[in-house]
Amino acid sequence: MDKNELADLLSIPYLKDYIDRVEKCLSVSFLDTQPAVKHPALRLIKSGGKRFRAVLVIASALSCGAVVDESVIAAAAAVELAHLGSLVHDDVLDNAPTRGGQPSIYAKEGTSSAIVVGDYFLAASAKTASSVNAEVGGIVSEAVMKMCEGQMQETVDNFNLDRSIKSYMACIRNKTGALIGASCQAGTAAAGVTAQVSQALGAYGESFGLAFQLIDDLLDFISTATAMGKPVHNDVKEGVYTLPLLISLTGPRGSYLRQQLNQKPFPESAHKALVDTLIDDGSFEAVLTEVRQQNRIAQTALGILNENAVTAGLRSLPEYYLAQALSKQQVLSSGKA
């Protein structure tokens, strides 16, 4: 989804102006640091991005009747800085050559520089969040801690054919759900609404974040690099066994899948057969059922909010995002890959 789509869906006509203010706040965080940190950081920032988490901060504040003042903009920048820091570190873990159409910091400046720049993003996130108020500082810092836990759990489970669905769900709740939930909660905390409303929006964001990651993990199997704007078919190669695969591993063809996955590295030529197996097992449809369940939980969490156009937009966003994501691929609608 681009910003124009989100502006229409969420009924935020000035969304582009708000995000432009967030962009300036992101860059300011690096203006006074040394060139070895500043240049790669600004390259990443200027490479663009959906700024989806910043949009959720702004939408959450507006859904409560607040204005988008400098506190809300700073909260939006804080969650984006945390997200960017996690991406820099992810690129190190994944040996990623590019990020946002540009050479990744890992690929261009090296591992050590990427770790330091990623750390600086996270520190800048904490500083920016704390400049809003103590509550926003705590929300963002706790989310970063959970992200670290989620990433470590994923690392521990790499190439683990006995990875449990419970462990996987806990991992993505921390790795993705925590920051999307924090984005919604930070928007309300910056706006000074009641704790009950803030917690409700945090719950909305966390469940939407789970659905968001489930969709991303499914698309890694069935989409294309062009549609996704990033490499695909990587999870299996890197030993990150996600829900579609975990479901089939416990099914009647689990032994067959284990034999296939013992090929290291997993060959691209075997990917189509793997996808066919997951389709035949109904694993992709089972994931979509879980996505829709998380979407319903997210929508229900908004029940205590006052009804307005932005709240209605937030309620429709999870299913809209699912429809948009699935429109980028043909496998589930047209049969086997």
C-alpha positions in Angstrom: 0.0 0.0 0.0 1.3 3.4 -0.9 0.7 6.6 1.2 -2.1 7.8 -1.1 -4.0 4.5 -0.6 -3.5 4.7 3.2 -4.6 8.4 3.2 -7.8 7.5 1.5 -8.5 4.4 3.5 -7.8 6.0 6.9 -9.4 9.4 5.9 -6.3 11.4 6.6 -6.1 13.9 3.8 -2.8 15.5 5.1 -1.0 12.2 5.6 1.7 13.1 3.1 2.5 16.3 5.0 2.6 14.5 8.3 5.0 11.8 6.9 7.2 14.6 5.4 7.6 16.0 8.9 8.5 12.5 10.2 11.2 12.2 7.5 12.8 15.4 8.6 12.8 14.2 12.2 14.5 10.9 11.1 17.3 12.8 9.4 17.8 15.2 12.2 18.8 12.3 14.5 22.0 11.8 12.4 23.0 15.4 11.5 25.5 15.9 14.3 27.1 12.5 14.3 30.4 11.5 12.6 30.3 10.8 8.8 31.0 7.0 9.2 27.6 6.8 11.0 25.7 9.7 9.3 26.3 8.8 5.6 25.1 5.2 5.7 22.2 6.1 8.0 21.0 8.9 5.8 21.4 6.7 2.7 19.0 4.2 4.3 16.6 6.9 5.4 16.5 8.5 2.0 16.0 5.2 0.2 12.4 5.6 1.3 10.0 3.1 2.7 6.3 2.9 3.4 6.7 4.4 6.9 3.8 2.1 7.8 4.5 2.2 11.5 4.6 6.0 11.5 1.2 6.0 9.7 -0.2 3.9 12.5 1.1 6.3 15.1 -0.6 9.2 13.4 -3.8 7.3 12.7 -4.1 6.1 16.3 -3.7 9.7 17.6 -6.3 11.0 15.1 -8.7 8.2 15.9 -8.9 9.6 19.5 -9.6 13.1 18.3 -6.1 14.4 18.9 -4.2 16.7 16.6 -0.9 15.7 14.9 1.4 17.9 16.9 5.2 17.7 17.3 4.8 15.0 20.0 2.9 12.7 17.7 5.4 13.3 14.9 8.3 12.5 17.3 6.6 9.3 18.5 6.2 8.3 14.8 9.8 9.0 14.1 10.8 7.0 17.2 9.1 3.8 16.1 10.5 4.2 12.5 14.0 4.6 13.9 13.5 1.4 15.9 12.3 -0.4 12.8 15.2 0.9 10.7 17.7 -0.2 13.3 16.2 -3.7 13.3 16.4 -3.8 9.4 20.1 -2.9 9.5 20.7 -5.7 12.0 18.5 -8.1 10.0 20.7 -7.5 6.9 23.7 -8.6 8.8 22.0 -11.8 10.0 20.6 -12.5 6.4 23.8 -11.5 4.5 21.5 -9.1 2.5 23.2 -7.3 -0.4 20.5 -4.6 -0.8 17.9 -2.7 1.2 15.4 -0.4 -0.4 17.0 -0.7 -3.8 20.3 0.5 -2.4 23.4 -1.4 -1.2 22.8 -2.5 2.3 25.0 -1.0 5.0 26.2 -4.5 5.7 27.2 -5.0 2.0 28.8 -1.6 1.5 30.3 -0.6 4.8 30.8 -4.1 6.3 29.5 -6.1 9.3 31.1 -3.9 12.0 29.7 -0.7 10.6 26.3 -2.2 10.2 26.1 -3.3 13.8 27.2 0.1 15.0 24.8 2.0 12.8 22.0 -0.3 13.7 22.8 0.3 17.4 22.8 4.1 16.7 19.3 3.8 15.2 18.0 2.1 18.2 19.6 4.6 20.6 18.2 7.4 18.5 14.8 5.8 18.8 15.0 5.6 22.6 16.1 9.3 22.8 13.4 10.5 20.5 10.7 8.5 22.2 11.8 9.8 25.6 11.7 13.4 24.4 7.9 13.0 24.0 7.2 11.7 27.5 8.2 8.9 29.8 5.2 6.8 28.7 6.2 6.8 25.0 9.8 6.2 26.0 8.8 3.1 27.9 6.4 1.8 25.2 9.1 2.0 22.5 11.9 0.7 24.6 9.9 -2.3 25.7 9.0 -3.1 22.1 12.7 -3.0 21.1 13.4 -5.5 23.9 10.7 -7.8 22.7 12.0 -7.5 19.1 15.4 -8.7 20.4 13.7 -11.7 22.2 11.8 -12.6 19.0 14.9 -12.4 16.8 16.9 -14.5 19.3 14.2 -17.2 19.4 14.2 -17.3 15.6 18.0 -17.7 15.6 17.8 -20.5 18.2 15.2 -22.3 16.1 17.2 -22.0 12.8 17.0 -25.3 10.9 15.0 -26.9 13.7 12.6 -29.3 12.0 10.9 -29.8 15.4 10.2 -26.0 15.9 6.7 -25.8 17.5 3.9 -23.6 16.2 3.7 -22.2 19.7 7.3 -21.1 19.6 6.8 -19.6 16.1 3.8 -17.6 17.2 5.6 -16.3 20.2 8.5 -15.3 18.0 6.5 -13.3 15.6 4.4 -11.7 18.4 7.7 -10.3 19.7 9.6 -9.7 16.5 6.8 -8.0 14.5 3.6 -7.6 16.7 5.4 -5.8 19.4 6.5 -2.8 17.4 3.3 -2.5 15.4 1.4 -2.6 18.7 3.8 -0.1 20.2 3.2 2.2 17.1 -0.5 2.4 17.8 0.0 2.7 21.6 2.7 5.4 21.2 0.3 7.5 19.1 -2.2 7.6 21.8 0.3 8.1 24.6 1.8 11.1 22.7 -1.8 12.4 22.4 -2.5 12.0 26.2 -5.5 9.7 26.0 -6.7 7.3 28.7 -4.7 4.2 29.5 -7.7 2.0 28.5 -7.9 3.5 25.0 -4.1 3.3 24.7 -4.1 -0.4 25.6 -6.9 -1.1 23.2 -5.0 0.4 20.3 -1.9 -1.5 21.4 -3.9 -4.8 21.3 -5.2 -3.9 17.9 -1.7 -3.2 16.6 -0.2 -6.4 18.1 -2.9 -8.7 16.5 -2.6 -6.8 13.2 1.2 -7.2 13.5 0.8 -11.0 13.8 -1.4 -11.1 10.7 1.1 -8.8 8.9 4.0 -11.2 9.6 1.9 -14.3 8.8 1.1 -12.8 5.4 4.8 -11.9 4.8 5.9 -15.4 5.7 3.3 -17.0 3.4 4.3 -14.7 0.5 7.9 -15.7 0.9 6.8 -19.0 -0.5 4.4 -17.9 -3.3 5.2 -14.4 -4.4 7.9 -12.9 -6.6 10.8 -10.6 -5.9 9.2 -8.0 -8.3 5.9 -8.1 -6.5 7.4 -8.0 -3.0 10.2 -5.5 -3.7 12.7 -7.8 -1.9 14.1 -11.3 -2.4 11.8 -14.2 -1.8 12.1 -18.0 -1.2 14.7 -17.2 1.5 13.2 -18.4 4.7 13.6 -22.1 3.9 17.1 -21.6 2.6 18.1 -19.8 5.8 16.4 -22.4 8.0 13.6 -20.1 9.2 10.7 -22.6 9.2 7.4 -20.6 9.3 3.8 -21.5 9.8 2.9 -23.0 6.4 5.8 -25.4 6.6 5.4 -26.2 10.3 1.7 -27.2 9.7 2.8 -29.6 6.9 5.7 -31.0 8.9 3.1 -32.4 11.4 1.0 -33.9 8.6 1.1 -37.1 6.7 3.9 -36.0 4.4 6.0 -34.7 7.2 8.7 -37.4 6.7 8.9 -36.5 3.0 9.3 -32.8 3.8 12.1 -33.6 6.4 14.0 -35.5 3.7 13.7 -32.6 1.3 14.7 -30.0 3.9 17.8 -31.9 4.8 19.2 -30.7 1.5 21.6 -27.9 2.5 21.5 -25.4 0.9 17.9 -26.0 -0.1 18.0 -25.8 -3.9 15.8 -23.3 -5.7 14.9 -26.1 -8.2 13.1 -27.9 -5.3 10.9 -24.9 -4.4 8.0 -25.6 -6.7 7.6 -29.1 -5.4 7.7 -27.8 -1.9 5.0 -25.2 -2.6 2.8 -27.9 -4.3 3.1 -30.0 -1.2 2.0 -27.1 1.1 -0.9 -26.4 -1.2 -2.1 -30.0 -1.3 -1.8 -30.2 2.5 -4.0 -27.1 2.9 -1.3 -25.4 4.8 -1.6 -22.0 3.0 -5.3 -22.0 3.6 -4.8 -22.8 7.3 -2.4 -19.8 7.5 -5.0 -17.5 5.9 -7.6 -18.8 8.4 -5.2 -17.7 11.2 -4.6 -14.3 9.5 -8.3 -13.7 9.4 -8.7 -14.7 13.1 -6.0 -12.2 14.1 -7.7 -9.6 12.0 -11.0 -10.2 13.8 -9.2 -9.9 17.2 -7.6 -6.6 16.0 -11.0 -5.2 14.8 -12.7 -6.2 18.1 -10.1 -4.4 20.1 -11.3 -1.1 18.6 -14.7 -1.5 20.1 -14.2 1.0 23.0 -13.1 3.8 20.7 -15.4 6.6 19.6 -16.6 6.0 16.1 -15.1 8.3 13.5 -13.7 8.1 10.0 -10.2 7.3 11.1 -11.4 4.6 13.5 -13.5 3.0 10.7 -10.4 3.1 8.5 -8.3 1.3 11.1 -11.0 -1.3 11.4 -11.0 -2.0 7.7 -7.2 -1.9 7.4 -6.3 -5.5 8.3 -8.6 -7.1 5.7 -7.7 -4.5 3.1 -4.0 -5.2 3.7 -4.6 -8.9 3.3 -6.5 -8.4 0.0 -3.8 -6.2 -1.4 -1.0 -8.7 -0.4 -2.8 -11.6 -2.0 -3.4 -9.6 -5.2 0.4 -9.7 -5.8 0.5 -13.4 -6.5 -1.4 -16.0 -8.4 -0.7 -19.3 -6.7 -3.7 -19.5 -4.4 -6.2 -18.3 -7.0 -4.9 -20.2 -10.0 -3.7 -23.5 -8.6 -0.2 -24.8 -8.2 2.8 -22.7 -8.8 
